């Protein structure tokens, strides 16, 4: 059926390791993954059944991820998944045989709560109906454990291409950026190609909208069980697609053609600016002085400023503050105060609770209260389109679990963090009299009773840049603003600090935020490469470079394969694209700085131009 997506998810990606942070039992064992362990527990279904992954092939090869079943009555793909577990291949093969074990056990299309898992994704989600209706999409997007597990896996692995196997139409269904990959698969599998728009709320719809530069399409298997020959044909198609995506591009032009001339021909009359710098010298510029929107390349500027200001090893504190304990008891409220750690979670709060108890505290006569006044609480900046609010949670000083819940963004993270800490303290035998709350911490300075610190700042910035995390960027922007101009931290103060830092290094920028969501942000490619060269000359410069994705990693999934590159991507929905960073120059055998900014091209076209230009720069500059 057209709605039915028996899930074989195939992801081709190069480099990097997959990390998993999940509240479900088991979680993702990144260390085991790095060792190439055979079986990994990703989480559990609604009814508690394990959802596992297997790894096969070459851990150094192109990464491929396969899911065998998402609808419990359409699980012919499990046979393909099992066959892939035993295959000998140069790909780094990841296989999840069954994403819907409850539906499989019950003999139902839906999961254990009566939800069609392939209608439960957020892109163009449409509500309506009741549990156990054929296509019931759930009460809200990602309401189900299984789809949240799938979403987390895709976001962590960052697939270049995703293939979902369905029954029973016997065709390959692709649209938009997934069309080319779908054609390759259809030819290899000898199946009919069907070019039609994605359906509402499906996994393919979600990925094609939320992971620019990737592709996701559907393979509708024939009805019934597959014969061994049919299974072999599908396995062949998976490997053929992986091989086609991994194949190097043929060399173009002759060695005698100057690379700058080739770059000019590639750009032509396109609305693209390009600058390349080597050893402090601008060696090429096309429209290099034109101010353009940097999109998420703004995060690259933010990374340089915060690492310069705080240092790569700085750890952001979260504190418990209150009156000096008397006989193990804290009078009044215990204040939980965040200072801008965007990664604070349950584990950190448990450490904080243990530290407080170790300090001798056995009772709190008031409540645990999350402080709300360290940063301002705005989630907006000049130039943000209203749709931007879909891509960033509320940036607070006290972040808790990325300020999200299974239902979406939350707007009371301070209270939620206080409630979690209250439960942790009570579990340790510390009596807390009042209910958890949130509010403005009094101006009178309380004593710091316990402190936990974040991961090193360079690691936080790396995770921010790897997956282009808008919340982390705006929290760090407020942290920067508070340090530069005094509390409370705000997006406006942080943007002002970015502008001031750039001006101190001889560059004028227009910055209104730290994430790059603002269409009013402006910088030229000449300015970006000058600032990257500045970073090269600073002690923290190597740290900035390590925070950027390598080829095939993070937001560079499936891109620039075979090149030694560290670069930050950028995308805004109104045809803005960016790519800036460092590229290893093969002729001179040193790093060079580059920046490419454009507006007015479709994202696939912009990516194609960016990748071709970077390839020319790397091989011939």
Secondary structure, DSSP 4 states (H G I P E B T S, - for coil): -TT---------B-S-------SSSS---HHHHHHT-SEEEEEE-TTS-EEEEEEEE-TTS-EEEEE--SSTT--THHHHHHHHHT---SSEEEEES-S-HHHHHHT-SS-TTS--GGG-SSTT----S-TTSTT---SSTT-SHHHHHHHHHHHHHT-SEEEEEEEEEEEEEE-GGGHHHHHHHHHHHT-EEEE-PPPTT-HHHHHHHHSTT-EEEEEEEESSPPPHHHHHHHHHHHHHHHHHHHSPPPP-S-TTS-HHHHHHHHHTTSSEEEEEEETTEEEEEESTTS-B--GGGHHHHHHHHHHHHH-TT---EEEEEESPPBTTEE-S-EEEEE-SBTT--HHHHHHHHHHHHHTT--EESS-EEEE--SB------TTB-GGGGGS-----SB--GGGEETTEE-S-HHHHHHHHHHHHHHHTT-EE-SPPEEEPPPSSPPEEEEEEE-S-HHHHHHHHHHHT-HHHHHHHHHHHHHHHH-SSB-HHHHHHHHHHHHHHTT---B-S-SSS-BTT-BB-HHHHHHHHHHHHTSTTHHHHHHTSB-TTSGGGTTSSTTS-EEEEEEEETTTEEEEEEEEEETTTTEEEEEEEEEESS-HHHHHHHHHHHHHHHHHH-
